[in-house]
Amino acid sequence: MAKRKKKYINASDIGAVSFCEMSLYNKQAGVKSSRINQGHIRRGNIAHDELNAAIRAEAKSQFWLLRFIRYIFRVLFK
């Protein structure tokens, strides 16, 4: 009996299917996306990268405040 290669579905695949029902099939079948779709994907990736950078910058700027609040709670509730 020949062994079958297991195909796993990751979270990214689930997100893609929620946007386009054929995306997982096309990915597994090796179908290439059109040039227009590739442009949309690139712009979407850029937008996600910019959002992630903004979130990281905001979290970094508020890190000192969280440490200060934690210090106050430790002092007050020892």
C-alpha positions as CSV (number, residue, x, y, z in Angstrom):
1,M,0.0,0.0,0.0
2,A,1.4,3.4,-1.0
3,K,1.7,6.1,1.6
4,R,-0.2,9.3,0.9
5,K,1.4,12.6,1.6
6,K,-0.6,14.4,4.3
7,K,-1.9,17.8,3.3
8,Y,-2.2,20.2,6.2
9,I,-4.3,23.3,6.1
10,N,-2.9,26.2,8.1
11,A,-4.6,29.4,9.4
12,S,-3.5,31.3,6.4
13,D,-5.3,28.9,4.1
14,I,-8.5,29.2,6.1
15,G,-8.3,33.0,5.9
16,A,-7.7,32.7,2.1
17,V,-10.7,30.4,1.7
18,S,-12.9,32.8,3.7
19,F,-12.0,35.5,1.1
20,C,-12.0,33.2,-2.0
21,E,-13.6,29.7,-1.9
22,M,-11.4,28.5,-4.8
23,S,-8.1,29.7,-3.4
24,L,-7.2,26.5,-1.5
25,Y,-8.1,24.3,-4.5
26,N,-6.0,26.5,-6.8
27,K,-3.1,26.5,-4.4
28,Q,-3.1,22.7,-4.1
29,A,-3.6,22.2,-7.9
30,G,-0.7,24.6,-8.6
31,V,-2.9,27.2,-10.5
32,K,-1.1,30.5,-10.9
33,S,-3.0,33.7,-10.1
34,S,-3.5,36.4,-12.7
35,R,-1.2,39.4,-12.9
36,I,-4.1,41.6,-11.6
37,N,-4.6,39.4,-8.6
38,Q,-0.9,39.3,-7.8
39,G,-1.0,43.1,-7.7
40,H,-3.9,43.1,-5.3
41,I,-2.0,40.6,-3.1
42,R,1.1,42.7,-3.1
43,R,-0.8,45.8,-2.1
44,G,-2.6,43.9,0.6
45,N,0.7,42.6,2.0
46,I,2.1,46.1,2.0
47,A,-1.0,47.4,3.9
48,H,-0.6,44.6,6.4
49,D,3.1,45.4,6.9
50,E,2.3,49.0,7.5
51,L,-0.4,48.2,10.0
52,N,1.9,45.8,11.9
53,A,4.6,48.4,12.0
54,A,2.2,51.0,13.4
55,I,1.0,48.6,16.0
56,R,4.6,47.7,17.0
57,A,5.5,51.4,17.3
58,E,2.5,52.2,19.4
59,A,3.2,49.2,21.7
60,K,6.8,50.2,22.0
61,S,5.9,53.8,22.9
62,Q,3.5,52.6,25.7
63,F,5.8,50.0,27.1
64,W,7.3,52.4,29.7
65,L,3.8,53.3,30.9
66,L,2.9,49.6,31.5
67,R,6.1,49.0,33.4
68,F,5.5,52.1,35.6
69,I,1.9,51.0,36.3
70,R,3.2,47.5,37.2
71,Y,5.8,49.1,39.5
72,I,3.1,51.2,41.3
73,F,0.9,48.2,41.9
74,R,3.8,46.2,43.3
75,V,4.6,49.1,45.7
76,L,1.0,49.7,46.7
77,F,-0.1,46.1,47.1
78,K,3.0,44.5,48.8
